[in-house]
Every structure is written in structure tokens, then in C-alpha cells.
């Protein structure tokens, strides 16, 4: 069974990439969907119906299936190498993956709200929300690649600094858009 580990890992990586692409694009669509509220009524109605259709297809054809296959391949890898469950770095990775799963289902809830015409988040808040997936992706990749080679205190500090830089960039972009009427 060990010989299949790398095949399963390859499948896992492929579907992680697909899942992340779906999450990134979905939240970007939520932003556009929300910003369509600023359009004249006829244009707004057309745009919002189109965004609902695109969001639905992306979510149900790519994002959620990719998430499920990512998790299944991950479980398969653990079944072949159960000792992974005894390593501290793997517990950290599982914590970040759990956070990413929560993020996924919160995004699903946002999509459902938008479909019902409930716009609870501004486009700026959604831009910040979009960066949460980036932060989790960076955390997971660094955890998997560096494993126990990094002091967790420095790793956490680095992740916090990265998150602050990302959030500052989003705020700067908001200021830039206002200044240039983008």
C-alpha cells in the first residue's frame, strides 16, 4: 500500500490547488456581486442574476467537489502512513485545514445570503475575507514543507506579520480605488 502514497499525495495536491482556486474566485465573485448594488436597477438585476449563476456553478462543480476530494485524499494518505498522526507539525496542519474547512462553509453561507438578496458584508470586508484563505494557504504550505524545522514561535510571528502586511495591502488598495475612482 505504501507504493500508492505518492499517487494519492499527487491527487491531494491537485485538488488542493483546485479547491483554493475555487475559494479565491468565489469570494472575488461575492465582491463583484455586492458591488453590483451600486449600479442602476436594470444593470444591477442582470449582473446579480449572472453572478448567482456563476457562483452556483463554481461552488457546486469545482469548489466543493475539490474540497471533498482533497479531504478524501488526505485521509487516504493518513491511512497509509498513520504515524503522521503522532507528529506535532501534522496536528498544526490539521488545525489550519480545519480552519480552511470552516472558511469554506462560511463562504457557502455568504453565497446563500447573496442569492437571497442579503448583503451583510461590504465589498471591502469581502476583500479582507478573501485574504483569510491566502493566509491559511501560506500557513499550511509552510507547515508541511518545513515540518519541525521551524521554531513554532517564529513561525507564528511570521504568519502574523504576513497577515498584517496582507491586510494593510487591502486597506491601501481601498484608498487607491477611492482616490482614482476605480
Beta strands, then each sheet from edge to edge (+ up, - down):
end
